[in-house]
Amino acid sequence: MRLRRTGAVLAVCLFLSVAGCTGLALEEESAFVAGEANVTGADELAYTHNTTEWQNVTRSVEAAGQEREVTVSNRGELFVARNADGSPGAAFAIVSSPQIRLAGQEMNPVAGWSQRDLLTEFSGQFNQYGNLTDVEERETRQVTMLGTEADMRVFNATMDGDDGETHDVVVSVAKVKHEGDYVVVVGIRGLNGADLSATSGDTETLVRELEHDSTS
């Protein structure tokens, strides 16, 4: 599964493209790079690391009569658990996106997005497995994510499988701010008809084992 260039990156790109027309003064920092977010014990739950992808946007911004380049770098990690036949049965994506401050204002749209917004923006990461449809919020759970109590929204949905059938899936989404980054997790279970009960606690366990290094 390839992590696509998400709405978060596009929104940041849009802001940077017009920032030179606003008269905002640019602060000292001009490179905003997300730290690494990972799950070292994922293999204990039969999840294997699939991809790491950087999403980079560079734009020229005019500030105080001078033109400077601003670079934003998001980092994505993907883990996949497979069914007995080798087909994907569950996936867990982590996206770390840097806090962006221009003229003292927070400019990363991820900061204000709800879990449903995040699902809308990041669900394209699962397009390889079919179209996510009929999304309905089921419940909210409290999870400890990077030392912070966070709301994890759980959604019921359907998705087309490799077998041509439509299967019920469960999607969980959470977000925290940690050491200058916004860290977003999206877990999906039930791909290709995988047993939902067999992986019922996987997403919460992966979230608890999450690590984030803002200096990486």
N, C-alpha and C positions, 0 to 999 in steps of 0.2 A: 504494500500500500504506500503510495507516495503522498507525502504531506504537501498539500497545495499551497499556493500563495493565498492567504486568507483575507477575509474582510478587514481584519485588524491591520494588516500590512497595507491594504489598499486605502483605508481611512487615514492612516499615518501619512501615506504617500500624498493623498489629496491635501492634507493640511500643509505639508512641507512645500507643495507646489504653489500654494498661494500665500505662504507666510511672508514672502518678500513684499507683498502688497499691503500688509497690515501695519507696517511701521513698528512691529515688535522688536525689541532689542534681544539679541541672542546671547544667552549666557555662555560661560567659558566652555562648557562641554559641548562637543560637536559630534561625538560618536557614542551611540547608545547601543550597547551589546548585552544581550541576555546571557545569564549564566547557565550552566548545565543543570538540568533537572533529570534525575534518573531513579531507577528502582534496582538496587543491587541484588535483591533477593527474589526477583521475578521468576527465576527458573524453578524455585521451590513450589510455585503454583503452576508450573508447566507453561509459563509464558517465556518466549524467546525474543530477544531484541531483533527487530526487523530493519529499521532504518533510523538514521539521524540526518536531519536536513536543516540547513540554514536558509533563512529567508531574508535577503538583504535589500534595502532600499536606500539609495543615495540621491540627495537633491541639493541644489544650490539655493541658499537663502540669503537675502540681503538684509543686513543689520547694521545700523549706525553708519550707513554709507559704504559699507564693505560687504563683499559677497563671500560667503563661506559655505563649505559643503557640510551637510549633516547626514550621517549614516545611521540607520536603524537596522539592527540585526536581531531577528527572532530565531529561536532554536526549537526544533520539534524532535521528539523521540517517539517511536512506535514499538509496541510489544504485541505479539500475537500468540494466542493459544490455539492449538489445532485439534480437530476431531480425530477419531481413530483412523479415518480414511485419508487423513492428511489435509482436509479442507479446513479453512479458518473457522473456528467456533466462537472465538471471543477476541477482542482487541482492546488495547489500552493506550491512549495517546496522551502525551504531555507536551504542552507548549509553554515555553517561557518567553515573555515579552517585556522588554525593559520599560521602566518608568521614563517618561519623556517630559522634561520641563523646559518650556521656552517662555521667557519673560515672566517667570514665576508661576506659570500656569501648567497644570497637568494636561498633556495633549494625547495621551494614549487612550483611545476609545474603549479598550478592554476594561479600564477602571470603572466605567459606569454601566457595563453590560450585565444584565441578569443572566442566570443560568440558561434560560430559554434563548436569550440573545446569543449566548456563547454556542449553544447547540446549533442554532441557525447558521452562525458564521463558520463553525468548525466541522459540521457534519459532512462536508465535502471530503474530509479525510477518509471517509468510509465508502466513497463512491465506487471503489473497485469491487465492493461486495454487493452492490445494488442500490436502489433508491430507497431512502428512508422516508416512510409515509405514515399517515395516521398517527401523528405524534400527540400523545395525551399525557399530561402530568399525573403521576401516580402518588408520590409522597415526597416528603423532605426528611432527610436524615442528618443527624449531627455527626461529623467526622473530625478527627484530629489530623490536620494537614500541615506539615512543617511547623508543628508546635502551636498552631492556631486552630481554635474551634471554628469550623466552617459549615455552611449549609450545603449539603449535596442534594440536588434535585434529581429525582428518579422519574423517568418517562417510559411509558409503554409505547411501542411503535411496531410497524411491520417493515420487512425488507425482503426483496427478491433474493433467492438463493441461487447457487450454482446449478442446482437441480431444476431450475425453472419454476419452482414453487415459491409461494409467499410464506414467510415464517414470522412468528412473533419474536420480537427482540426487546431487550430492556437496556436503556441508555442512562448512564449516570454522569452528572456534570458538577464540578466544583471549581472554585477559584479562591486563591488567597494572594495577598501581597507579601512578599518575603525578600528582604535584603535588596530592595531596589528593583525587583522584577514582579510582574504579575505571572503567577504560575497557574495554568489551567489544565485540568484533567478531564478527559472524556473516555468513559469505558462503555463498551457495548458487548452484550452477551446474547447468545441464541442465534448466531450466524449459521446459516445452512442447517437450521433445525437442531442445533446443539441443545442438549438438556439444560434448561435454565436453572434447575435446582442443583445441578452438579457444580455450578460456578456462582452460586448465590452470594457468597461472601468475598469473591475475588477482588472486586473493585475496591471495596473498603479496605481490604488487607493491603493492596498495592498502594493505596493512598497513605496508609499509616507508615509504610516503608519508604515513602518518597524522600529523596534527598535533593538538595538544591545548593549549588556552590556559585555564588555570585561573582567569584573571582576567577572562574574558569574561562 
